[in-house]
Amino acid sequence: MSLAPKTKPDLFIIRGDSYSIAFNVDVDLTGTTVFFTAKPTIANEATDTTAVISVEVTAHDDAVAGETTIPLSATDTDVTPGDYYYDIQIKDGTTITSIGVRKLRVYGDITRRTA
């Protein structure tokens, strides 16, 4: 797997919509935390203060098989339309494993009313 950032988006969402991202790795996820973070740029900051989406998952669909779902709520995706970089990290105790940097495109929505 290449760690070079993706140049084309591979995840597409509409602002303000809820999504579930199915995620599967060849790692036992028992006792791990999976982090999904999206930012406007790739930065060397020590914190995630520029993150526009930040989700943590500790309950997995089938931890032993490495299967989990990353839920993005309508509030999570209510961000300015555009391209963002995202990554997925797995924390197991003090060990962090990163899935390569990828690109997310957020489209503006047409309908904003909900009632």
PETA-V173741 format. One record per backbone hydrogen bond with DSSP energy under -1.0 kcal/mol. NH is the residue of the N-H (numbers start at 1). CO is the residue of the C=O. If there is no record, write none. Layout:
# PETA-V173741
NH & CO
NH & CO
This chain:
# PETA-V173741
6 & 101
10 & 103
11 & 103
13 & 105
15 & 107
17 & 14
19 & 72
21 & 70
23 & 68
25 & 66
27 & 25
29 & 63
32 & 29
33 & 91
34 & 57
35 & 89
36 & 55
37 & 87
38 & 53
39 & 85
51 & 48
52 & 38
53 & 38
55 & 36
57 & 34
62 & 67
66 & 63
67 & 62
68 & 23
70 & 21
72 & 19
77 & 73
79 & 77
82 & 106
84 & 104
85 & 39
86 & 102
87 & 37
89 & 35
90 & 97
91 & 33
92 & 95
95 & 92
97 & 90
99 & 88
102 & 86
104 & 84
105 & 11
106 & 82
107 & 13
